[in-house]
């Protein structure tokens, strides 16, 4: 078969399996789980893949999975990823009442896309006409949440990094992968459509503890050192930095006070903050991070308190492959019309897919078919075809273009890609962002 015939056969196979794929997506939505604890989700996806005759490696980075489908000859291995975890949103109608987990970020749609791709490739046997390998992956813990809990997991040796894709990188799961793709639900994408970002922002996490001296707030405030005042001065110092942030760097600094003291009748002696420094380039994140931490420390210095800092690596900025985006964009346009595909956008939030894009050609398109806001109670699927089936078809058609004709297109993209880091450089960059004074 020629490429056009192969693409049609794969798309038809997706349509034939639509009912089962939708049942799977709905089941995932009804069983949301938080990062590194996606036991039901992981097992369900693995079982579905095994029912297609595939061999599945389980329990990667605790709950991740991988299954490879080989072509007629050796060639590049292309990962198709889906994220397993939910986000905390207690008010979402399908939230787990005990954990607050929900799929208000649409990760259940991603795992359904992975299943749709696997179903089409196995049912048609099309890989016999292609070169290389398609590696289907369910990756845990994309959402950077439950930080204290994950720090405890790190301290106990269960994980090293606090998100799933960095753990996949560390464990060597991506060592043999040439390029990667995934599709995320997009709240700004209308109907059957796609937005393909090239850039996005990454972040680094800080946790602060201000230590003062407790005293009676009314009778003897002069004998205390107010840790809350130290924090407020630090916050104001950070705010004074904001006019120095350049628009093109996409800098964001945001934080919460997780502990403001223990009693209004006592001078606060233990105040804690948690926050992110975000920017569009890793070196900019580190530069701004140092300025922000110095500003927070100044608050303690001003009144004689102490400030202890913990730093954690977050997500790398998105550095999507323009060449790979172009192949995907062409196929997406064929499916939904070029007027419904926007290529070269900027992603104003963060994803650990950014880490993968620093090592290999990788893309992170957004698809339509949903309404409401991501991470919010009103997030919902309005068009399952647009949210899952059409994205799966776009990935399958892109795989055909990449792996047909002895994978000449995939090989060219890999050859032309200039990674930001080697794996070793990436791990070193992540590790240097860990430090703790607490």
C-alpha positions in Angstrom: 0.0 0.0 0.0 1.1 3.6 -0.6 1.1 6.1 2.2 -2.3 7.5 1.4 -3.9 4.0 1.6 -2.0 3.2 4.8 -3.3 6.4 6.4 -6.9 5.7 5.4 -6.7 2.1 6.7 -5.4 3.4 10.1 -8.1 6.1 10.3 -10.8 3.6 9.5 -9.4 1.3 12.2 -9.7 4.1 14.8 -13.4 4.7 13.8 -14.1 1.0 14.0 -12.8 0.9 17.6 -14.4 4.2 18.6 -16.9 2.7 21.1 -14.3 0.7 23.0 -11.9 3.7 23.1 -14.6 6.0 24.5 -15.6 3.5 27.1 -11.9 3.3 28.2 -11.6 7.1 28.3 -14.8 7.4 30.4 -13.6 4.6 32.8 -10.3 6.6 33.3 -12.3 9.8 34.0 -14.2 7.9 36.7 -11.1 6.6 38.3 -8.7 9.6 38.6 -5.5 9.1 40.5 -2.7 11.4 41.5 0.9 11.2 40.3 3.0 8.1 41.1 -0.1 6.4 42.4 -1.9 5.7 39.2 -2.3 2.0 39.9 -5.8 1.5 38.4 -5.0 3.7 35.4 -1.7 2.0 34.6 -3.1 -1.5 35.0 -6.1 -0.7 32.8 -4.0 0.7 30.0 -1.5 -2.1 30.2 -4.3 -4.7 30.2 -5.9 -3.1 27.1 -2.5 -3.2 25.3 -1.9 -6.8 26.2 -5.4 -7.7 24.9 -4.1 -6.4 21.5 -1.3 -9.0 21.7 1.4 -6.5 22.8 4.0 -7.1 25.4 4.0 -4.5 28.1 6.7 -3.4 30.5 5.0 -2.3 33.7 5.9 -0.4 36.9 8.4 2.0 35.3 8.9 4.9 37.7 6.4 3.1 40.0 3.4 3.2 37.7 4.6 3.9 34.1 4.4 1.5 31.2 6.0 1.0 27.8 5.0 -1.3 24.8 6.9 -1.4 21.5 5.4 -2.2 18.1 8.2 -3.0 15.6 8.2 -2.4 11.9 9.5 -4.5 9.0 13.1 -3.2 9.5 15.1 -1.5 12.1 14.8 2.3 12.3 14.0 5.2 14.6 11.9 4.5 17.6 9.1 7.0 18.1 7.4 7.4 21.5 3.7 8.1 21.6 3.0 9.3 25.2 0.0 9.6 27.4 0.0 11.0 30.9 -1.6 8.8 33.6 -2.2 11.2 36.4 -5.0 13.5 37.4 -5.0 16.9 39.1 -6.5 17.9 42.4 -9.9 19.6 41.8 -12.3 18.5 44.6 -15.2 20.4 43.0 -15.0 18.6 39.7 -18.1 16.3 39.2 -15.9 13.2 38.6 -13.4 13.9 41.4 -12.4 11.2 43.8 -13.9 12.3 47.1 -11.1 10.8 49.1 -8.1 12.3 47.2 -9.6 15.2 45.3 -8.1 13.8 42.1 -9.9 14.5 38.9 -9.2 14.4 35.1 -9.9 18.1 34.8 -6.7 18.3 32.8 -7.8 15.7 30.3 -5.1 13.2 30.8 -7.6 10.4 30.5 -8.0 11.6 26.9 -4.3 11.2 26.3 -4.3 7.6 27.5 -7.3 6.9 25.2 -5.3 8.4 22.3 -2.5 5.9 23.1 -5.0 3.1 23.1 -6.5 4.3 19.8 -3.0 4.4 18.2 -2.2 0.9 19.5 -5.5 -0.5 18.3 -5.1 0.9 14.8 -1.5 -0.3 14.4 -2.2 -3.8 15.7 -5.6 -4.4 14.0 -4.3 -3.3 10.6 -0.8 -4.8 10.9 0.4 -1.7 9.1 3.8 -1.8 10.8 4.9 -4.5 8.4 4.9 -1.7 5.8 6.9 0.7 7.9 10.4 0.9 9.3 11.4 1.6 12.9 9.4 1.2 16.1 6.4 2.9 17.7 6.8 2.9 21.5 3.6 3.4 23.4 4.1 4.9 26.8 1.9 5.7 29.8 3.9 8.2 31.9 3.1 9.0 35.5 3.0 12.3 37.5 3.1 15.1 34.9 1.3 17.4 37.4 3.8 19.0 39.8 1.7 18.7 42.9 1.9 17.2 46.4 5.4 18.5 46.7 6.0 17.6 50.4 4.7 14.1 49.7 7.0 13.7 46.7 10.0 15.0 48.6 9.3 12.2 51.1 9.2 9.8 48.3 12.6 11.1 47.1 14.1 11.0 50.5 12.9 7.3 50.9 14.5 6.5 47.5 11.3 5.7 45.6 12.0 8.5 43.1 14.7 11.0 42.3 12.8 13.7 40.3 9.3 14.8 41.2 7.7 14.3 37.7 7.3 11.3 35.5 9.2 12.2 32.3 12.4 13.2 34.2 12.2 9.8 35.9 11.8 8.1 32.6 14.9 9.9 31.3 16.9 9.1 34.5 15.9 5.4 34.3 17.0 5.1 30.7 13.5 4.5 29.3 14.0 7.1 26.6 17.7 6.2 25.8 16.7 4.4 22.6 13.9 6.8 21.6 14.6 9.1 18.6 11.6 11.4 18.9 8.4 11.8 20.9 4.8 12.9 20.5 1.8 13.5 22.6 -1.4 15.5 22.4 -3.0 17.5 25.3 -6.5 18.8 25.6 -6.6 22.5 24.8 -9.2 24.8 26.3 -8.5 27.5 23.7 -8.9 25.1 20.7 -12.3 25.4 19.1 -14.1 22.2 17.8 -12.0 19.9 15.7 -8.8 21.8 15.6 -5.2 21.9 16.8 -2.7 24.4 18.2 1.0 23.4 18.0 3.3 25.4 20.3 7.0 25.7 19.6 7.9 27.3 22.9 6.6 27.3 26.5 7.8 28.2 30.0 9.5 26.0 32.5 9.9 26.6 36.2 11.9 26.0 39.4 10.3 25.6 42.8 11.3 27.3 46.0 10.2 26.6 49.6 11.0 29.1 52.3 10.9 29.0 56.1 11.3 32.3 58.0 12.3 31.8 61.7 11.8 34.6 64.2 11.2 34.7 67.9 7.8 34.2 69.5 6.6 36.7 72.1 3.2 38.1 73.3 1.8 40.1 70.4 0.3 42.8 72.7 2.3 42.7 75.9 5.8 42.2 74.6 6.1 42.5 70.8 9.5 44.2 71.3 10.8 40.9 72.6 9.9 39.0 69.5 11.1 38.8 65.9 8.1 38.7 63.5 8.7 36.1 60.9 5.5 37.1 59.0 6.9 40.7 58.7 10.1 39.2 57.3 8.1 37.3 54.7 6.0 40.4 53.8 9.2 42.5 53.3 10.6 39.7 51.2 7.4 39.6 49.1 7.6 43.3 48.6 11.2 43.0 47.6 10.3 40.4 45.0 7.5 42.7 43.7 10.1 45.5 43.3 12.0 43.2 40.9 9.0 42.7 38.5 9.7 45.9 36.5 13.0 44.4 35.5 11.5 41.3 33.9 11.5 41.4 30.1 8.4 40.5 28.2 10.2 38.2 25.8 11.6 36.1 28.7 8.0 35.2 29.9 9.0 35.5 33.5 6.4 34.6 36.2 7.0 34.5 39.9 4.1 33.3 42.1 3.8 31.9 45.6 1.5 31.1 48.5 2.0 31.4 52.3 1.5 27.9 53.5 2.0 28.9 57.2 1.5 32.4 58.5 2.1 31.7 62.2 0.3 29.7 64.9 -1.7 32.4 66.8 -2.7 36.0 66.2 -1.9 36.6 69.9 1.7 35.7 69.4 4.5 37.2 67.3 4.8 34.7 64.4 8.0 32.8 64.7 7.6 30.2 61.9 6.3 31.4 58.5 6.5 29.3 55.3 6.1 30.1 51.6 6.0 27.9 48.5 6.3 29.2 45.0 7.6 29.0 41.4 9.9 31.0 39.2 9.0 30.5 35.6 10.6 31.6 32.3 11.0 30.6 28.7 14.7 29.5 29.0 16.4 27.4 31.6 19.3 29.9 32.1 16.8 32.7 32.6 14.9 30.6 35.2 18.1 30.2 37.2 19.1 33.9 36.9 15.7 35.1 38.1 15.6 32.4 40.8 18.8 33.8 42.3 17.4 37.3 42.3 14.1 36.2 43.9 15.8 34.2 46.6 18.0 37.2 47.4 15.0 39.4 47.7 13.3 36.9 50.0 16.4 36.7 52.2 16.5 40.5 52.4 13.2 40.3 54.3 14.8 38.2 57.0 17.9 40.4 57.1 15.8 43.6 57.5 14.4 42.5 60.9 16.9 40.0 62.2 15.0 36.8 61.3 16.4 33.8 59.6 15.4 32.5 56.1 16.0 28.9 55.1 15.6 28.0 51.4 14.8 24.7 49.6 15.1 24.6 45.8 13.6 21.9 43.6 13.9 21.4 39.8 10.6 21.7 38.1 9.8 21.4 34.3 12.1 22.6 31.5 10.7 25.1 29.0 9.1 23.7 25.9 11.5 23.5 23.0 9.3 21.7 20.4 10.8 20.5 17.1 9.6 22.8 14.3 10.3 20.1 11.7 8.2 17.5 13.6 5.5 20.1 14.2 5.4 20.7 10.4 4.8 17.1 9.6 2.1 16.9 12.2 0.6 20.2 11.1 0.3 18.9 7.5 -1.6 15.8 8.6 -3.8 17.7 11.0 -4.7 20.1 8.3 -5.7 17.2 6.0 -8.1 16.0 8.8 -9.7 19.3 10.0 -8.7 21.9 7.4 -5.7 24.2 7.6 -7.9 27.1 8.9 -8.3 25.0 12.1 -4.6 24.3 12.7 -2.4 27.0 14.3 1.3 26.2 14.2 4.0 27.9 16.1 2.2 29.2 19.1 3.5 29.8 22.6 2.4 27.7 25.6 2.0 30.0 28.6 2.2 27.2 31.1 4.5 24.3 31.8 4.8 20.6 31.2 7.5 18.0 31.8 7.3 17.2 28.1 9.6 20.3 28.0 12.3 18.1 29.5 12.0 15.6 26.6 12.2 18.4 24.0 15.6 19.4 25.4 16.9 15.9 24.4 15.2 14.9 21.2 12.7 16.1 18.6 9.4 16.1 20.4 6.1 17.9 20.1 3.1 18.7 22.4 0.1 19.8 20.3 -3.2 20.7 21.8 -6.5 19.3 20.5 -10.1 20.5 20.7 -13.3 18.9 21.7 -13.4 20.2 25.3 -15.0 23.1 27.1 -14.3 24.9 30.4 -11.0 25.6 32.0 -8.1 23.2 32.6 -7.8 22.2 36.2 -11.3 23.6 36.9 -14.6 22.1 37.9 -16.2 23.1 34.6 -13.7 21.2 32.4 -15.6 18.6 30.2 -15.5 16.8 26.9 -18.0 18.2 24.4 -16.9 16.3 21.3 -15.2 12.9 21.8 -14.2 12.7 18.1 -12.4 16.0 18.3 -10.9 15.2 21.7 -9.6 11.7 21.0 -10.3 10.1 17.7 -9.1 12.9 15.4 -5.9 13.5 17.5 -5.2 9.7 17.3 -5.6 9.8 13.5 -3.3 12.8 13.3 -0.6 11.0 15.2 -1.0 7.8 13.1 -0.8 9.8 9.9 2.3 11.5 11.2 3.8 8.2 12.1 3.2 7.0 8.5 5.0 10.0 7.1 7.9 9.5 9.5 8.4 5.8 9.1 7.5 5.1 5.5 10.2 4.8 2.8 12.8 3.4 5.2 12.0 6.2 7.7 13.8 8.7 5.6 11.7 11.6 7.0 12.3 10.6 10.7 16.0 10.2 10.1 16.3 13.6 8.5 14.5 15.3 11.5 16.7 13.5 14.0 19.8 14.4 12.0 18.9 18.1 11.8 17.9 18.4 15.5 20.3 20.1 17.9 19.6 19.0 21.5 19.9 21.5 24.3 21.4 18.8 26.5 22.9 15.4 26.4 21.3 13.1 28.9 24.2 13.5 31.2 24.1 17.3 30.9 20.4 17.3 31.5 20.7 15.2 34.7 23.5 17.5 35.9 21.4 20.6 35.2 18.5 19.0 37.2 20.6 17.9 40.1 22.2 21.3 40.6 18.8 22.8 41.2 18.3 20.7 44.3 19.4 22.2 47.5 18.0 22.6 51.0 18.8 24.6 54.1 15.9 23.4 56.1 
